[in-house]
Structures are given as structure tokens and as C-alpha cells.
Amino acid sequence: MKYAVPVVAFLAAAPFALQSYQVTLLTEILIFALFAMSLDVQMGYARMFSFGHVLPYGVGAYACAFALQAGWPLPFAIAGAVLVATLLSVPIGWLSTRASGVAFAMLTLAFAQLGYAIVFKWNTLTGGSDGLTGFARNAGPFGFEGFVSREGYFWLVLIVVFTTYWLARGFMNSAMGRAIVGVRENERRASAIGYVPRTLRVVAFVVSGALAGVAGALHAGFLLFVSPEILHWTQSGHVIIAVILGGTGTLIGPMIGAALIVLAHHQLSAVTDSWPLVMGLLFIIVVIAAPKGLWGIKNSLAAKISQRRAPPIGENNAAS
């Protein structure tokens, strides 16, 4: 957390030094990083492997698009979309957490595929396979004009992502967050001291869905276009890879993994049409070499450096 303020300050100055397409790429990275962090709350801290995390993400995107079409100011459209994604996550989380393991993963996938089918078939409301277009970032009468431009929207995304990370970090360090981790580590012991494991899993599911809704709403405001592809199961695969690549249970690790995936996608797709194969090979290498992800490598190196700097035990005794 001590590096957060310098990093945010550095990123905030990026539009003054980067070209337009680079600002656009950086905005895309921030949104996907937030999406990956949202899954980590559920997958890393609660150990619930979801194959349908695109559902709250897609619902947030479509809800934001509908709100912008209706003329809502941009911040209100994002807030409304997050509320919709959060409310939807409550019944789905309550039903999905009745199962665990593979059954839980399949249930979340089924719900996501149901959402995909609805937006794909409901042409009159969602635009069907053509998606939703024709909406814009509305400034409204409240002085939000600064968020409408490309650079202004980047700053809005940066503020939202940093704030969301800070809130998620605070939640996971709270008593409830530690209880969720406790259920993950030893469900029987957590039950014995009075916790209700399923209730905590539902809470983790809803919090994770709310954060995914934030990312989805930002995605809609970023592209000004939403299609059923945002709800396709392959999108869940991409974000799962980002979480594993960066390191589960860390919040910041999945964000780093997401940034690397977006950058690799842009660079490799410009060189070869077989970029998914190259990314897959890189992912396999990283997982084999670093099971705890890239952030785990950082933590291991930091631990080794601190051990080398620490004086031997004999020297401490002599000094005393």
C-alpha cells in the first residue's frame, strides 16, 4: 500500500506524456485489472473457483449502457450499474453456494451462459448479436464534463480503480474478511467458533460480483459499445488466467497479471495470428516455475533479501 500513492500519481500524469492510443491501452489495462481483482476476492480469498464471473461484469456493462442511453450522467450510470450487479449477485450467490468445488463452478458457468443467451436473443432490448451502440458519456447538469474526454475518462477510471482497490483491501483485512479466509483454511474450526461458512461464502460472492459490476460499467463507458461477447465463457477463462498468473489471494497480483495479459495480447497479436498459442505457452511456463504467481516471486525474493541482510544469531547475542 505504501507504493499506491506514487503509482497513482505517476499514472495520473500519463496522459500528459503518452499518445492517445497509449492512454486508451492504459485505460483498458486498468479496467481488466479491476475485473481480475474482483475475481480474486472469490477465488483467492474464499477459494471458490467460478467459471461464470463474467455475469456480474456483463450485467454491469449492459446496465451502464442502458443508463447512458436514458441520458443518465456518467457517474450515476456507473453507480446504478454497480447496484444492479450487486443485487443480482445475492440470489445467484445464495443458490450457487449450496454446492462446492466442481459443482459450484458449473453452476456459475450455467448462470453466465443463461445471461449470455438472454442478451443474445432479446433483440428488442439488448440489440442481440449486434450489441448496444448509440450511447455516449453524458456529462449531465452536475459538472462532469471533465470525465467525457478520453483523458478525463482515464482519470475517472484511475480514481475508481484505486478507490475500489483500497476498499477491497480494507474489507479483506477486516474481521469479516479474515473470517472468510478462516473458512477457506479450516471450515470445521470456523464453524466451531460460531461462524456460518455458507453465509461468509455468499458475502464473498456478492462483494466479488459488486467489484466485477464496477469493472463492467467502466468497460461500457470506455468502449461505448456492449455486445453479448462480454458474457461469453471465454472471458471467464481470460480473467482466471490473469488471477493465477499474478498470484491468488493478493489483490495486487491479479492486477499485475491482467496488465501483462493485455500488453501481451496487443504486442503478440500485431506480430502473429497465433498469439493465443504463445500466450498459452508463457502461462504454462510461469505456472510451472512459479506456482504462487508473479507476486509470489516478488515475495520470495523480498524474503531472501531480508534474510541476507539480517545479522547472524551469534552476532546478535554477542552484541547483547
Steps between C-alpha positions, in 0.01 A plus 500: 500500500794734557568499125138574407516880518820534288362253243168684477679834470719358223200361312305823543775684314504243218257685265741794491788281380334223297332493163125453467510131416730438796253672734227279354712189560571608857129551562430148371769360730353670806150370429616142443720523809196595707309207350781261596517642853126447541536130419787466747268589789297192414767270360806590706358593839188280513636220275188492283599431141242672283469442126220754475653817636417673173134517605525794745760655270267480201195606700690806621597584143147465360343685793742790453426504126123513564548784750716699260244445224237640734711814546636434849819688592804273479574458874133429574486245218803320644358505853163368380669222304700394806180488706333275241798263486514485880130425539519228234797341677298443818255233373757346266754479783240352735414229245855431381650465846265210572764303309878499518798404290426398142125522555532864609712580195246338268211685663669837448577404142135406444379835634749683278392305192138579586587869508682466168197333341264771629700794363565313174131419436329809642550717191247767590674588828865400470552525125564127474821396328553856375530629853418845633629818338388857468567611857754752627665614821249750630638786704160597639426822687735422787833609354634162384627636168858419597429125489361497145825529304747215452742640755223594743354150484844354565525709818151388604598135449822553694312657793239223504756218474720642777200565726360152435835339573527695826148395603560136404826495692328647805221243477737204475696632801181547703356247742262367236774474241718305741202277580460423128866400487451295817218304336725440203775361721294293743123492462443275802696721734321811371165333561607395848572859606163625375542600135255386232718395204230523235401851607860613473529341156189687388652824630823434308298417189296821522803721569680338208195553277472865602863564409450322167199724441722806546741365238216419260349846534839660432537271196171625353595863557841434350402333173152657468397162363381180667445162332411147620867403466564671833296219660662213311665230711839566338514835679485311829795294382705811428442651843572168675834488320575856614430410864714186492778674309521788747448299816177415682405648835702818454268751321798676342638183338197441273511865396860455387409177323215677322731781386748250356226312316363817338848616402596156366176483303563835333865430424468138388185551290690761298772245424319170449149360465604216732534732798264286718743209461796714606309639798397148600861381495612800706223432750604135535862599558410754769265260681761222503784730604298706749191322639424803719500736203709802416422672829615186677838534325525856628419392856754214485775732377416757767517230770839377376640853492381570854657175621834592345493845658410366843807453725583146615353388833846477657571863424176606664591308816852647504364850464266444792 
